[in-house]
């Protein structure tokens, strides 16, 4: 039950962040901002390619950034963010 609660918390956090405009959508932009030190948390969809997850995990460890792997697929994450396209990675700005 606790994992469902954590997942529900992550989804509600994403929905709040979409309204506050404090997110970066996309792998390339998120990695760029991680390297600049402007990201505090990263959400990764369930079907994000493994090589991208490895890159995000590596840079996340270097910058002490929390990486959250969601159970939702990228198309569901796109609809959660109110976008008409799939989203694999979301970065949260500091």
N, C-alpha and C positions, 0 to 999 in steps of 0.2 A: 504493500500500500504506500509506503513512503516514496518509492520511486515514481509512482503515478503522481503523487503530490508534488514532487520536485519537477517533473515534466510539466505539469499544469502550471507551476510557478514560473517556469522558463517561458512558456507560451504567453502567459499573462504579462510577463516582463517585456517580451518582444512587442506585444500589442501596445503597451504603454510607450515604449521607445519609438515606435513608428509615429505616434502622435507628437512626440517631442522633437523629432528630427535629429536624434543623436545617434543615428546608425549609418554604417557604411555597408552598401550592398555589393556583393561580388568578391570573388577570390583575389583578383589582381589589386583592386583598390584596398582591400583589407590587408593584404600582405604589405603593400606600400606603406600604409599607415602604421602597421605593427613595427616595421623597420624604423619609422620616424619616432616611435614611442607615444603615439597618440591613441592607442587602443587599450582598453582595460579588460574586455571580455569578448570572446568569439563564440558564436553559435554555428554549428556545422550540421547539415542535414544528414539523414541516415544513409542516403545513397550517394553521398559525395565521393568522388574517386579517391582511392587509397593514397595515391601519390600527393594529392592536395592535402589530405589529412596529415600525412607525414610532414609536409612542409610547414603547415600551420602549427603542428605540435612542436616541431623543432624551434621555430621562431618564437612560439609562445613560451617555451621553457627559458629561452634566452632573455626574454623581456618580462618574465613572471606574470604572464597573461593567462587567465582562466579560459580553457577550451571546453565548451559544453557540447556534447554530441546528443542531438535530438533523435527521437524515434520517428519523427515525421520525415517524409520524403521531400525532395526539393520542390515538387509541384504544390504540395500542401503548404510548405513554408512560404511560397510565393503568394498563395491566397491569404495566409495569415497576415502578411505584410501589405495586403490590398494591392498587389501587383498582378498584371496579366501574364507574367512569365515565371519560370522556375528560378528559385534562388537556392544555391547550395551553401553559401557562407554569408554570415552577417557579423559585422564588427561593431562593437559598442564604443563610442568615443568617450574619452575621459572628461 
